[in-house]
Amino acid sequence: MASEGSVRIATNTTAMFTAELLRRNSDGVSGSMERLSSGMRINSAKDDAAGLQISNRLSSQINGNTVAIRNATDAISMAQTAEGAVEEVTNMLFRLRDLSLQAANGSNSDLDRGAIQKEAKALLSEIDRTNETTTFAGKRLFRASAVSRIDTKERDIVNSLATTWLYESEQLIKDQLGLDGKGATLKIDLENVDGPSGTAAYVQSQVPGGGGAAYNLTMVIDLDDFGASGGGGSLELDEVILHEMTHAIQGVNFAEWGNLPTWFSEGSAEAMRGADDRLKNDIASFGINGIWGEVNGKRNSNASPGTALENAGAYSGGFVIQRYMHSELGEAGYKSINSELAGGATLNAALNTASAGRWTDVDALFTELGSAGGGGAATKFEEFINANMDLTNADNGSLAGFDATGVGPELDNVMQGRSGGGDGASSFEEYYVSGDDDTSQADFNSANWDTSGDPAITEVAIGNYSAEIGEGGYEILAQVGAHAHEQVAFNLGTFGSVNLGVSSIDLTKDPQGAIAAIDDALQAVDSSRASLGATMNRLGHTISNLTNINENVSASRSRIQDADMAKESASLAKRQVLQQSATAMLTQAINLPSSMLSLLQ
């Protein structure tokens, strides 16, 4: 403005100052109108640059959370759809279990069981159809694959060991040899040993250097020979266990176990299971005299056989000699050999006592067997085979069978499926070992028996075994956050009959095995349903949390971005009054120079 007392007309500073105030008031009115009409405090970057940046980040989070809530809701719907289908699978498994129990009843004929099996097959087909056709918005929910969620081979072996094989073996051995496991610990290890048709199973143990009973017993079973659900071709799996249990029981009872000749230990085990088929094949390959020559030449050897002839001598030759002693001494006398050995006697002393001096030692027994036989036989060994061992009938020559006792039916397999309480043999403490390397016996064996130092290896009492269950289904990633990688993963599982390990159940032949398989399938289904339920609950909490976040972030954005309507209304009124006043004053200021004309008149 001009200095006091000065009068100028070239520059109207008063008008200029008033015009600036009018501009400011007009801008203020315009800004207030924008905020009042939009409801937003920030309508462009010029209103609040920092505030706009912050509010945009908050808006991005709010929008993202809103989408995430929808995603989580969709994921819940998908899980609910899957769970509904799995519920029907559960109902069908319940029915299959009922049918298995019905088929297991002895009142049913084979024809009745055949009719039951038809319904079982229909249910299995529907389980597969449900697994293959259940969809959500066109997306298939369950994976169809040929991979079982349950290791059926492991399950079938361990369940058979727990329910029948170990118990029945123990009972047969106790009946024929008068021995049991004496409460010893026996660990079961499943390994891939040497491929199919090799060593099916064997018992490892340690023997004290100065002599004594075996300890650290480990029964190694070859997974390549023991197929799932009783597979494995002509191999009688239960008889193999009977053979190996004979070794285990004799091992923990005999102080001379480490010194016994191979023909005695292997012959005892073969005599328990019956080895007519093996003997017949070995005779065809080597002849009776060849077998006798081999076993006679190694009468005092405890070396493991290697060649086919050595195996024939130890197994078939030993089997014949055990049958000969049983026939000559009778059941009580034969048991006496084992009881003497269990009492600490040497084999020579046990033979002498059991035979009342007839066989003073092993040499005396073999001298008798090698003497001239009747009926044109070169030896009594040959004569006994010809006269007392029927290799053509249905009986396989076990000490518990018809050929040896003359009582009962002819049995190709003396293991008849007698079951105990599901805890294996009552005279052993049996544990199943898992988590070790199944392709190597180095990480766990009788010399490396204590597993406490290896957290990867676990032991469980065989009666408490439960099959490990995997998921095997599609993994769903639900985007439940406003930012990248904020996801919840869950598995829908897979529920085909193969996946559940029930595709091969046969209610006509093995209803008991079907019950066990269905129980494992139900456990697998229950595990998946529990996972789905947990996922739905989790997603429900996720939605609640996202809603809470959105509520608070929206409030924060509102404080930054939204206009205070009362404040803006008051500001607008003020600005409008000032705008009108400034307009009037600008008019006056513009007219000030014209007042100077009066000085020129």
PENOR-V725393 format. One record per helix or strand of 2 or more residues. SS is the DSSP state (2 for helix, 1 for strand). FROM is the first residue (numbers start at 1). LEN is the number of residues. Records with the same first field share a line. If there is no record, write none. Layout:
SS = FROM-LEN / FROM-LEN
//
This chain:
2 = 13-26 / 49-56 / 110-24 / 152-26 / 228-3 / 237-17 / 257-3 / 262-12 / 276-22 / 308-35 / 347-8 / 362-9 / 380-9 / 402-4 / 462-3 / 511-51 / 565-27 / 593-8
1 = 135-2 / 139-2 / 184-8 / 201-7 / 214-9 / 428-7 / 458-4 / 475-5 / 487-5
//
